[in-house]
């Protein structure tokens, strides 16, 4: 299995001369890829593997000024939106989160943790409005949600914000040995992690079934594996936990406060010359590869560029239901 994954990632990480120009990206069966693109801080590659009939995931990279003013901050923005239950939430995030970030950064004339939190909150509230509007005709939209992993580079500082179980991993070169070590930058919110289960229990002390082991998988209320998301309104607003929503999503008991959170965990990292590249990927990739495995693959197959001076972002979507054998 690992050898097949290595072959797959090698295919996504060739020099641009291997396949020629791919300014708009290229399609190869169920694989979409972009070998190389430019951003303010260096270069990026992207790859998406589609395993479902309808692609539920979205991703984006934006680079430039966040303001129309000359003094506005220059940023590189990366987003990975791993949708579930449908594509509506991830598409909404893709269309609105960065715009909210631009608005709040323009107001403050700076990038900050507060700006990012406000952008996430505005995106969540905006999707709530979509659900309320569509509920009479399309009630199942209340059960659609998305993980949301964001990276923002501004003035040499990398901000990582995360909801759900996507992951950002930094490849850092050790000067003494030359090896590149994997450093996880994001906090995850999957109740398969003991500390996340403990957090959920502490937030809902009166609910002995807030996390349930179902078919050997830990789930919130027996329904969903993540404790934080955008969307999943049926677990945040009790008025949507009723008919005509499908019975398999509805809880028997009502709830007084949101079961899931939309508060991102945010960290800051001052980029150093020995920070080589960052891999942003949805959880399907990390189910098959360790952090170090992924970093080793990227490090051992560099492009024809000076990796010591040009930081690289690698973005991967790999749907949870995908099998490595399907793409090799």
matplotlib code that plots the C-alpha trace (Angstrom):
import matplotlib.pyplot as plt

x = [0.0, 2.7, 4.6, 1.4, 0.9, 4.5, 4.0, 0.8, 2.5, 5.5, 3.1, 1.9, 5.4, 7.3, 9.2, 7.1, 9.2, 7.9, 4.4, 4.7, 2.8, -0.2, -1.3, -5.0, -4.2, -4.6, -7.0, -5.8, -8.9, -9.9, -6.8, -6.6, -3.2, -1.3, 2.5, 3.7, 2.3, 3.7, 2.7, 4.3, 6.5, 7.5, 5.7, 2.9, 1.6, -1.9, -3.6, -7.2, -8.3, -12.0, -13.5, -17.2, -19.6, -19.9, -16.7, -17.4, -14.1, -12.7, -9.3, -7.8, -4.7, -4.7, -1.7, -1.5, -2.7, -5.7, -6.5, -7.1, -4.9, -1.1, -0.4, -2.6, -0.9, 0.5, -0.5, -0.5, -3.7, -4.2, -7.5, -8.5, -12.2, -13.1, -16.8, -19.2, -22.8, -22.6, -20.6, -22.6, -20.7, -17.2, -18.3, -19.7, -16.5, -14.4, -16.5, -16.7, -14.0, -11.2, -13.5, -14.4, -10.7, -9.9, -12.7, -11.6, -7.9, -8.7, -10.7, -7.8, -5.0, -3.3, -3.4, -4.1, -5.7, -8.8, -9.1, -9.1, -11.6, -14.0, -13.7, -14.5, -17.5, -18.8, -18.6, -20.4, -23.2, -23.5, -24.0, -26.6, -28.5, -28.3, -29.6, -32.5, -33.5, -33.2, -34.6, -38.3, -37.3, -34.0, -34.0, -31.0, -28.7, -28.9, -26.8, -24.1, -20.8, -17.1, -13.8, -11.8, -8.0, -6.4, -2.9, -2.0, 1.5, 1.9, 5.1, 7.0, 4.4, 2.4, -1.0, -2.7, -6.4, -8.2, -11.7, -11.9, -9.2, -7.4, -3.7, -0.8, 2.7, 5.9, 9.1, 12.1, 15.7, 18.1, 21.3, 23.6, 22.5, 20.6, 17.6, 14.1, 11.9, 8.1, 6.4, 2.6, 1.3, -2.4, -4.6, -7.2, -10.7, -11.6, -13.1, -11.0, -8.4, -8.7, -8.0, -10.8, -13.3, -12.3, -12.9, -16.4, -17.3, -16.1, -18.2, -21.3, -21.1, -24.8, -24.7, -23.3, -23.7, -22.0, -19.4, -20.3, -18.2, -20.2, -18.9, -15.5, -15.4, -15.8, -18.5, -20.2, -23.8, -23.1, -23.2, -20.0, -16.3, -15.3, -16.2, -15.7, -16.9, -18.6, -22.1, -23.7, -26.4, -28.6, -26.1, -25.8, -29.4, -32.2, -34.8, -33.2, -33.1, -36.6, -38.6, -38.3, -34.6, -33.9, -34.5, -31.0, -29.7, -32.2, -31.5, -34.3, -33.7, -33.4, -30.3, -29.9, -26.4, -24.6, -23.1, -20.4, -18.3, -17.1, -14.3, -11.0, -7.8, -5.2, -1.4, 1.3, 4.7, 7.6, 9.0, 12.7, 15.2, 15.3, 11.5, 11.3, 7.7, 4.3, 1.9, -1.8, -4.1, -7.4, -7.5, -7.8, -4.1, -3.1, -5.0, -2.4, 0.8, 2.5, 3.7, 7.3, 6.4, 4.7, 7.6, 10.1, 8.3, 8.3, 11.9, 13.2, 11.5, 12.2, 11.6, 14.3, 14.3, 16.3, 14.3, 16.4, 15.2, 11.7, 9.1, 6.6, 3.0, 1.7, -2.1, -3.7, -7.3, -7.8, -11.4, -11.9, -13.4, -10.6, -8.3, -4.7, -5.0, -7.6, -5.1, -1.9]
y = [0.0, 2.5, 1.9, 2.7, 5.9, 6.8, 6.3, 8.4, 11.3, 11.1, 11.6, 14.8, 16.1, 16.0, 18.9, 21.1, 19.8, 16.3, 17.2, 20.6, 23.7, 23.3, 26.8, 25.8, 22.4, 19.0, 16.1, 12.4, 10.2, 10.8, 12.8, 16.6, 18.2, 21.4, 20.7, 24.2, 27.7, 30.9, 32.8, 35.7, 33.4, 30.9, 28.1, 25.6, 22.3, 20.9, 17.6, 16.3, 12.7, 12.2, 9.1, 10.0, 10.6, 14.2, 15.9, 17.3, 19.0, 22.4, 24.1, 27.5, 29.5, 33.3, 35.6, 39.4, 42.4, 42.1, 45.7, 48.2, 50.5, 50.6, 50.0, 46.9, 43.7, 41.3, 37.7, 34.2, 32.3, 28.5, 26.8, 23.1, 22.5, 18.8, 18.6, 15.8, 15.1, 17.1, 19.9, 22.9, 23.9, 23.5, 25.5, 28.2, 28.4, 28.5, 31.5, 33.5, 32.8, 34.6, 37.6, 37.9, 37.7, 40.5, 42.7, 42.3, 42.7, 45.9, 47.2, 46.5, 47.2, 44.1, 40.3, 38.8, 35.9, 38.1, 38.8, 35.1, 34.3, 36.9, 35.6, 32.0, 33.3, 35.4, 32.4, 30.2, 32.7, 33.2, 29.5, 29.4, 32.0, 29.7, 26.8, 28.8, 30.0, 26.6, 24.5, 24.4, 23.1, 21.3, 20.3, 17.9, 20.9, 21.2, 18.0, 19.2, 20.4, 20.9, 20.8, 23.9, 24.2, 27.6, 28.9, 32.6, 33.9, 37.6, 39.6, 36.4, 34.9, 31.8, 31.5, 28.1, 27.9, 24.6, 23.1, 19.3, 16.7, 18.1, 18.7, 21.1, 19.6, 21.6, 20.2, 21.7, 21.1, 20.3, 22.3, 19.8, 16.7, 18.0, 15.8, 17.3, 16.7, 16.8, 19.2, 19.2, 22.7, 22.2, 20.9, 18.3, 17.9, 14.2, 12.3, 9.3, 11.3, 10.8, 14.5, 15.6, 13.1, 14.6, 18.1, 17.1, 15.5, 18.6, 20.8, 18.6, 17.2, 16.4, 14.3, 10.8, 10.0, 13.0, 10.6, 7.1, 4.1, 2.9, 0.2, 0.6, 4.3, 7.1, 9.6, 12.6, 11.5, 8.4, 10.6, 12.4, 12.0, 15.7, 18.0, 21.3, 22.3, 24.8, 23.8, 20.7, 23.0, 20.2, 19.7, 23.4, 24.8, 22.6, 24.1, 22.1, 18.9, 17.8, 16.7, 16.8, 16.1, 12.4, 10.4, 9.0, 12.5, 13.6, 13.3, 11.9, 14.6, 18.3, 20.3, 23.7, 24.6, 23.7, 20.2, 21.0, 24.2, 26.5, 28.0, 27.3, 26.4, 29.0, 28.9, 31.3, 30.4, 32.7, 31.3, 30.5, 30.0, 26.3, 25.9, 24.3, 23.5, 22.9, 20.2, 21.0, 17.9, 16.5, 13.6, 10.9, 11.4, 11.2, 7.9, 6.3, 8.3, 9.5, 13.1, 12.0, 9.7, 12.6, 15.0, 12.4, 11.9, 15.6, 16.1, 13.2, 14.4, 18.1, 20.3, 22.1, 25.0, 26.3, 24.8, 26.6, 30.0, 29.4, 28.0, 25.6, 24.8, 21.3, 20.9, 17.5, 16.3, 12.6, 11.5, 9.2, 6.5, 6.5, 3.5, 4.0, 1.1, 3.0, 5.7, 3.8]
z = [0.0, 0.9, -2.4, -4.3, -2.3, -3.0, -6.7, -6.6, -4.8, -7.1, -10.0, -8.3, -7.6, -10.9, -12.4, -14.7, -17.6, -17.0, -18.2, -19.8, -18.9, -16.6, -16.0, -15.4, -14.0, -15.7, -15.5, -15.5, -14.8, -11.3, -10.5, -11.0, -10.5, -10.9, -10.9, -10.2, -9.5, -8.1, -4.9, -3.1, -0.9, -3.5, -5.3, -4.8, -6.1, -5.9, -6.4, -5.9, -6.1, -6.6, -5.1, -4.8, -7.7, -6.5, -5.3, -1.9, -1.3, -2.3, -2.1, -3.0, -2.9, -3.1, -3.1, -3.1, -1.2, 1.1, 0.6, -2.2, -0.2, -0.9, 2.7, 2.9, 4.0, 1.4, 2.1, 0.8, 1.7, 1.5, 2.2, 2.3, 2.7, 3.3, 2.8, 4.1, 3.4, 0.2, -1.5, -0.4, 2.6, 1.2, -1.9, 0.3, 2.3, -1.0, -2.2, 1.0, 3.6, 1.9, 1.1, 4.7, 5.6, 3.2, 4.7, 8.3, 7.5, 5.5, 8.5, 10.9, 8.3, 9.6, 9.8, 13.2, 15.1, 15.6, 11.9, 11.2, 13.9, 12.6, 9.1, 10.2, 12.3, 9.4, 7.1, 9.6, 10.0, 6.3, 5.7, 8.5, 6.5, 3.4, 5.4, 6.8, 3.3, 1.7, 4.5, 3.3, -0.1, 0.7, 4.4, 4.0, 3.6, 7.4, 7.6, 5.2, 6.7, 6.1, 7.8, 7.2, 7.3, 6.5, 6.3, 6.0, 5.5, 6.3, 7.1, 7.7, 10.1, 9.3, 10.8, 10.8, 11.6, 11.7, 12.2, 11.9, 11.0, 8.0, 8.8, 8.0, 8.3, 8.0, 6.5, 8.4, 7.5, 10.3, 9.6, 11.3, 9.4, 6.3, 7.1, 6.9, 9.8, 9.9, 12.3, 12.6, 12.8, 13.2, 16.0, 15.0, 16.2, 15.7, 18.6, 17.8, 19.7, 23.5, 24.3, 21.9, 23.6, 27.0, 25.7, 24.4, 27.7, 29.7, 27.4, 27.8, 31.3, 31.5, 28.3, 28.9, 25.2, 23.8, 22.2, 21.4, 20.1, 17.1, 14.8, 16.5, 15.5, 18.0, 16.9, 18.3, 19.3, 17.2, 14.0, 13.1, 13.9, 14.2, 17.0, 15.1, 11.6, 9.5, 8.7, 10.2, 11.4, 12.6, 15.5, 16.3, 16.1, 17.5, 15.2, 12.3, 14.3, 13.2, 10.3, 7.3, 8.0, 7.4, 10.6, 10.6, 11.3, 13.9, 17.6, 19.8, 22.5, 21.9, 23.0, 24.5, 23.2, 20.0, 20.1, 17.5, 17.6, 14.8, 16.8, 15.0, 16.7, 15.6, 15.9, 14.8, 13.5, 12.6, 9.4, 9.4, 6.5, 7.4, 7.0, 3.6, 2.7, 4.1, 3.2, 3.6, 3.2, 4.1, 6.5, 3.7, 3.0, 6.6, 7.1, 4.8, 5.5, 8.6, 8.8, 8.2, 5.3, 3.5, 4.2, 3.0, -0.3, -1.0, 0.1, -2.0, -5.2, -5.4, -8.4, -10.3, -8.0, -5.0, -2.2, 0.3, -0.7, -2.2, 0.2, -1.3, -0.4, -1.4, -1.2, -1.4, -1.3, -0.9, -0.3, 2.7, 0.5, -2.0, -2.4, -3.4, -5.8, -7.9, -8.9, -9.7]

ax = plt.figure().add_subplot(projection="3d")
ax.plot(x, y, z, "-o")
ax.set_aspect("equal")
plt.show()
